């Protein structure tokens, strides 16, 4: 009985030793395979640096796939590198074949899936790629153009009011206000709009005043265009015969009543063309607010271009700007015609 038990124990010990030996051999083989893969990877990288891309690709492809339970490791890296080199020399079918080999082993490799999509897109005809890019870029550009349009509309509301007040101050009899309005016009017409935006957004925080991009953009555009419109409005008011103001005052009107009812309505025909030109220039000047972190049409186009290096996005942005300026030009021409027809009655 003891002899039989002893025999069983010996068998168990021998079996255990055999299993451990097999595990050790497997681990050693795996380590050797990993070391070989690392050596091949280093060699391939060194060859690639010399410029011999085909030799580097051959070395990358010699790295074998790991066992079922192994990690992606050097196999995935080598296949991705080989596929990128094939893509670089525009051998797109070979790049797809290499990526498919990787995905056959690791079907959920995100990097490989994304790269395959990029290669397949590169294989499309030029016109189809252009169409795909247009479809992809347009929603982002439309969102940016909406912000541009809002800037234009708000500035078109703010600047005529500011321009009228400054113009009235310039032609008024109160010396202090006259000088202040002259200084505002001198300052904002004599310095670049870009510099004004920089000072408002980046300079005012040094004085303890911090503004977000949208208020900073509206203040900068509003002040700048108020100064330009002030001179247009002032010249329009001064183009009206002084005798009309005297006649209005003789009828018992105050200076403000005469301005509001008699003088200013007659300036519309005179000031409308230059005001229209200023507002068309405003559409293009909104691109400057992209420099103060304002995400409008120009900044959106710039971000998309930097991400894709696709010139199509800049062309699409140009088309949107042209649409805006054309619509505004047509609208002001119609408005001029209506004002002219009204005055002829």
C-alpha positions as CSV (number, residue, x, y, z in Angstrom):
1,X,0.0,0.0,0.0
2,X,2.8,2.4,1.0
3,X,4.7,1.5,-2.2
4,X,1.7,2.2,-4.3
5,X,1.1,5.6,-2.6
6,X,4.8,6.4,-3.1
7,X,4.5,5.7,-6.8
8,X,1.5,8.0,-7.1
9,X,3.3,10.8,-5.3
10,X,6.3,10.4,-7.6
11,X,4.1,10.6,-10.6
12,X,2.4,13.8,-9.4
13,X,5.8,15.4,-8.7
14,X,7.1,14.4,-12.1
15,X,4.0,15.8,-13.8
16,X,4.2,19.0,-11.9
17,X,7.9,19.4,-12.8
18,X,7.0,18.7,-16.4
19,X,4.3,21.4,-16.5
20,X,6.6,23.9,-14.8
21,X,9.3,23.1,-17.4
22,X,6.9,23.6,-20.2
23,X,5.8,27.0,-18.8
24,X,9.4,28.1,-18.4
25,X,10.2,27.0,-21.9
26,X,7.1,28.9,-23.1
27,X,8.0,32.1,-21.2
28,X,11.6,31.8,-22.5
29,X,10.3,31.4,-26.0
30,X,8.0,34.4,-25.6
31,X,10.8,36.5,-24.2
32,X,13.1,35.5,-27.1
33,X,10.3,36.3,-29.6
34,X,9.9,39.7,-28.0
35,X,13.6,40.4,-28.0
36,X,13.7,39.4,-31.7
37,X,10.8,41.7,-32.5
38,X,12.4,44.5,-30.6
39,X,15.7,44.0,-32.5
40,X,13.8,43.9,-35.9
41,X,11.9,47.1,-34.9
42,X,15.1,48.9,-34.1
43,X,16.8,47.7,-37.2
44,X,13.8,48.8,-39.4
45,X,13.8,52.2,-37.7
46,X,17.5,52.7,-38.4
47,X,17.0,51.6,-42.1
48,X,14.1,54.0,-42.4
49,X,16.3,56.9,-41.2
50,X,18.7,56.2,-44.1
51,X,15.9,56.7,-46.6
52,X,15.6,53.1,-47.8
53,X,11.9,52.8,-47.3
54,X,11.3,49.5,-49.1
55,X,14.0,47.8,-47.0
56,X,12.5,49.3,-43.9
57,X,9.0,48.1,-44.9
58,X,10.3,44.5,-45.4
59,X,11.9,44.5,-42.0
60,X,8.7,45.8,-40.4
61,X,6.7,43.1,-42.1
62,X,9.0,40.4,-40.7
63,X,7.8,41.0,-37.2
64,X,5.4,38.1,-36.5
65,X,2.0,38.3,-34.9
66,X,1.9,37.3,-31.2
67,X,0.0,34.3,-29.9
68,X,-3.8,34.5,-29.1
69,X,-3.2,35.8,-25.6
70,X,-0.4,38.2,-26.5
71,X,-0.7,42.0,-26.6
72,X,-0.5,44.1,-29.8
73,X,2.9,45.4,-29.0
74,X,5.5,45.6,-31.7
75,X,3.3,43.7,-34.2
76,X,0.7,46.6,-34.4
77,X,3.4,49.2,-34.4
78,X,5.3,47.6,-37.2
79,X,2.3,47.1,-39.4
80,X,1.1,50.7,-38.8
81,X,4.6,52.0,-39.6
82,X,4.8,49.9,-42.8
83,X,1.3,51.1,-43.8
84,X,2.3,54.7,-43.3
85,X,5.4,54.3,-45.4
86,X,3.3,52.7,-48.2
87,X,0.9,55.6,-47.9
88,X,3.8,58.1,-48.1
89,X,4.9,56.7,-51.4
90,X,1.2,56.6,-52.6
91,X,1.1,52.8,-52.8
92,X,-2.5,52.9,-51.4
93,X,-3.5,49.3,-52.2
94,X,-0.4,47.9,-50.3
95,X,-1.2,50.2,-47.4
96,X,-4.7,48.8,-47.2
97,X,-3.4,45.2,-47.4
98,X,-1.1,45.8,-44.5
99,X,-3.8,47.4,-42.4
100,X,-6.2,44.5,-43.2
101,X,-3.5,42.1,-41.9
102,X,-3.4,44.0,-38.6
103,X,-7.2,44.2,-38.3
104,X,-7.4,40.4,-39.0
105,X,-5.5,39.9,-35.7
106,X,-6.9,42.9,-33.8
107,X,-10.2,44.0,-35.4
108,X,-10.8,46.7,-32.7
109,X,-7.5,48.6,-33.2
110,X,-8.8,52.2,-33.4
111,X,-5.7,53.6,-34.9
112,X,-5.8,51.1,-37.7
113,X,-9.5,51.6,-38.4
114,X,-9.0,55.4,-38.6
115,X,-5.9,55.0,-40.9
116,X,-7.8,52.7,-43.2
117,X,-10.5,55.3,-43.6
118,X,-7.8,57.9,-44.4
119,X,-6.3,55.7,-47.1
120,X,-9.6,54.9,-48.6
121,X,-10.4,58.6,-48.8
122,X,-7.1,59.3,-50.4
123,X,-7.9,56.7,-53.1
124,X,-11.0,58.5,-54.1
125,X,-11.0,60.7,-57.3
126,X,-10.1,64.4,-56.8
127,X,-13.6,65.7,-57.4
128,X,-15.1,63.2,-55.0
129,X,-12.6,64.2,-52.3
130,X,-13.4,67.8,-52.9
131,X,-17.1,67.1,-52.5
132,X,-16.6,65.1,-49.3
133,X,-14.5,67.9,-47.9
134,X,-17.1,70.5,-48.8
135,X,-19.8,68.5,-47.1
136,X,-17.6,68.0,-44.0
137,X,-16.5,71.7,-43.7
138,X,-19.7,73.5,-44.6
139,X,-21.6,72.9,-41.2
140,X,-18.6,74.3,-39.2
141,X,-18.2,77.3,-41.5
142,X,-21.9,78.1,-41.4
143,X,-21.7,78.1,-37.6
144,X,-18.8,80.5,-37.8
145,X,-20.5,82.7,-40.4
146,X,-23.5,83.0,-38.1
147,X,-21.2,84.6,-35.5
148,X,-19.8,86.9,-38.1
149,X,-23.3,87.9,-39.2
150,X,-24.2,88.7,-35.6
151,X,-21.1,90.9,-35.2
152,X,-22.0,92.8,-38.3
153,X,-25.6,93.3,-37.3
154,X,-24.8,94.5,-33.8
155,X,-22.1,96.8,-35.1
156,X,-24.5,98.2,-37.7
157,X,-26.9,99.0,-34.8
158,X,-24.3,100.4,-32.4
159,X,-22.0,102.4,-34.7
160,X,-24.7,104.7,-36.4
161,X,-26.0,105.7,-33.0
162,X,-22.4,106.4,-31.7
163,X,-21.5,108.1,-34.9
164,X,-24.5,110.4,-34.8
165,X,-23.8,111.4,-31.2
166,X,-20.1,112.1,-32.0
167,X,-21.0,114.0,-35.1
168,X,-23.5,116.2,-33.2
169,X,-20.8,116.8,-30.5
170,X,-18.4,117.8,-33.2
171,X,-20.7,120.5,-34.7
172,X,-22.1,121.6,-31.4
173,X,-21.1,124.8,-29.6
174,X,-19.9,123.2,-26.3
175,X,-16.2,123.4,-26.6
176,X,-15.3,120.6,-24.2
177,X,-17.6,118.1,-25.9
178,X,-16.4,119.3,-29.3
179,X,-12.8,118.6,-28.3
180,X,-13.7,115.2,-26.8
181,X,-15.5,114.1,-29.9
182,X,-12.5,115.3,-32.1
183,X,-10.2,113.3,-29.9
184,X,-12.3,110.1,-30.3
185,X,-12.4,110.5,-34.1
186,X,-8.6,111.2,-34.2
187,X,-7.8,108.2,-32.0
188,X,-9.9,105.6,-33.6
189,X,-9.4,106.7,-37.2
190,X,-5.7,107.1,-36.7
191,X,-4.8,103.7,-35.3
192,X,-5.4,100.2,-36.8
193,X,-8.5,98.3,-35.8
194,X,-6.3,95.3,-35.0
195,X,-4.3,97.4,-32.5
196,X,-7.5,98.6,-30.9
197,X,-8.8,95.1,-30.5
198,X,-5.5,94.0,-29.0
199,X,-5.6,96.8,-26.5
200,X,-9.3,96.2,-25.5
201,X,-8.8,92.4,-25.1
202,X,-5.2,92.1,-24.0
203,X,-4.4,95.5,-22.6
204,X,-7.4,96.3,-20.4
205,X,-6.8,93.4,-18.1
206,X,-3.6,95.2,-17.0
207,X,-5.9,97.9,-15.7
208,X,-8.2,95.4,-14.0
209,X,-10.8,95.3,-16.7
210,X,-11.2,91.8,-18.3
211,X,-13.6,91.3,-21.2
212,X,-14.7,88.1,-22.9
213,X,-14.1,87.9,-26.7
214,X,-17.6,88.8,-27.8
215,X,-17.9,92.0,-25.7
216,X,-14.4,93.0,-26.6
217,X,-15.1,92.5,-30.3
218,X,-18.3,94.5,-30.2
219,X,-16.7,97.4,-28.3
220,X,-13.7,97.5,-30.7
221,X,-15.8,97.3,-33.8
222,X,-18.4,99.7,-32.4
223,X,-15.9,102.4,-31.4
224,X,-13.9,102.1,-34.6
225,X,-16.9,102.4,-37.0
226,X,-18.6,105.0,-34.8
227,X,-15.5,107.2,-35.4
228,X,-15.7,106.7,-39.2
229,X,-19.4,107.2,-39.4
230,X,-19.2,110.3,-37.3
231,X,-17.2,112.1,-40.0
232,X,-19.6,110.9,-42.7
233,X,-22.6,112.1,-40.8
234,X,-20.9,115.4,-39.9
235,X,-20.1,116.1,-43.5
236,X,-23.6,115.1,-44.5
237,X,-25.1,117.5,-42.0
238,X,-22.8,120.4,-43.0
239,X,-23.7,119.8,-46.6
240,X,-27.2,121.1,-45.9
241,X,-27.7,124.8,-46.5
242,X,-27.4,126.7,-43.2
243,X,-30.4,128.7,-44.1
244,X,-32.7,125.8,-43.5
245,X,-31.6,125.7,-39.8
246,X,-32.2,129.4,-39.5
247,X,-35.7,129.0,-41.1
248,X,-36.5,126.2,-38.7
249,X,-35.4,128.3,-35.7
250,X,-37.5,131.2,-37.0
251,X,-40.5,128.9,-36.9
252,X,-39.9,128.3,-33.2
253,X,-38.2,124.9,-33.4
254,X,-35.4,124.1,-31.0
255,X,-32.0,123.2,-32.4
256,X,-32.6,119.5,-31.7
257,X,-36.1,119.6,-33.3
258,X,-34.7,121.2,-36.4
259,X,-31.9,118.6,-36.6
260,X,-34.3,115.7,-36.1
261,X,-37.1,116.9,-38.4
262,X,-35.4,119.1,-41.1
263,X,-31.7,118.6,-41.3
264,X,-30.9,114.9,-40.6
265,X,-33.6,113.5,-42.9
266,X,-32.1,115.4,-45.8
267,X,-28.6,113.9,-45.2
268,X,-29.8,110.3,-45.9
269,X,-29.2,110.6,-49.7
270,X,-25.8,112.1,-49.1
271,X,-24.4,109.7,-46.4
272,X,-26.0,106.5,-47.5
273,X,-23.4,105.5,-50.2
274,X,-20.3,106.0,-47.9
275,X,-22.2,104.4,-45.0
276,X,-22.9,101.4,-47.2
277,X,-19.3,101.2,-48.1
278,X,-18.3,101.2,-44.5
279,X,-20.6,98.4,-43.6
280,X,-19.4,96.3,-46.5
281,X,-15.8,96.9,-45.2
282,X,-17.1,95.9,-41.8
283,X,-18.0,92.4,-43.0
284,X,-14.4,91.8,-44.0
285,X,-13.0,93.6,-40.9
286,X,-14.8,91.1,-38.6
287,X,-12.0,88.6,-39.6
288,X,-9.7,90.6,-37.4
289,X,-11.5,89.5,-34.2
290,X,-10.2,86.0,-34.8
291,X,-7.0,87.3,-33.3
292,X,-8.7,87.8,-29.9
293,X,-9.9,84.2,-29.6
294,X,-13.3,85.0,-31.2
295,X,-14.5,82.0,-33.1
296,X,-16.2,83.4,-36.2
297,X,-15.9,82.6,-39.8
298,X,-12.2,83.4,-40.3
299,X,-11.0,81.6,-37.1
300,X,-13.2,78.6,-37.9
301,X,-11.7,78.4,-41.4
302,X,-8.2,78.8,-40.0
303,X,-8.7,76.0,-37.4
304,X,-10.1,73.6,-40.1
305,X,-7.2,74.4,-42.4
306,X,-4.6,73.8,-39.7
307,X,-6.3,70.5,-38.9
308,X,-6.7,69.3,-42.5
309,X,-4.2,71.3,-44.6
310,X,-6.9,71.4,-47.2
311,X,-7.1,74.6,-49.2
312,X,-10.8,73.9,-49.9
313,X,-11.8,75.3,-46.5
314,X,-10.3,78.7,-47.3
315,X,-12.1,78.8,-50.7
316,X,-15.4,78.1,-49.0
317,X,-14.8,80.8,-46.5
318,X,-14.0,83.2,-49.3
319,X,-17.3,82.3,-51.0
320,X,-19.3,82.9,-47.8
321,X,-17.6,86.4,-47.4
322,X,-18.5,87.1,-51.1
323,X,-22.1,86.1,-50.5
324,X,-22.3,88.4,-47.5
325,X,-20.8,91.4,-49.3
326,X,-22.9,90.9,-52.4
327,X,-26.1,90.7,-50.4
328,X,-25.2,93.8,-48.4
329,X,-24.2,95.7,-51.6
330,X,-27.4,94.8,-53.3
331,X,-29.4,95.8,-50.2
332,X,-27.8,99.2,-49.9
333,X,-28.2,99.9,-53.7
334,X,-31.9,99.2,-53.3
335,X,-32.1,101.4,-50.3
336,X,-30.3,104.2,-52.1
337,X,-32.8,103.9,-55.0
338,X,-35.8,104.0,-52.6
339,X,-34.4,107.1,-50.8
340,X,-33.7,108.8,-54.2
341,X,-37.2,108.0,-55.5
342,X,-38.8,109.3,-52.2
343,X,-37.0,112.6,-52.5
344,X,-38.1,113.1,-56.1
345,X,-41.7,113.0,-55.1
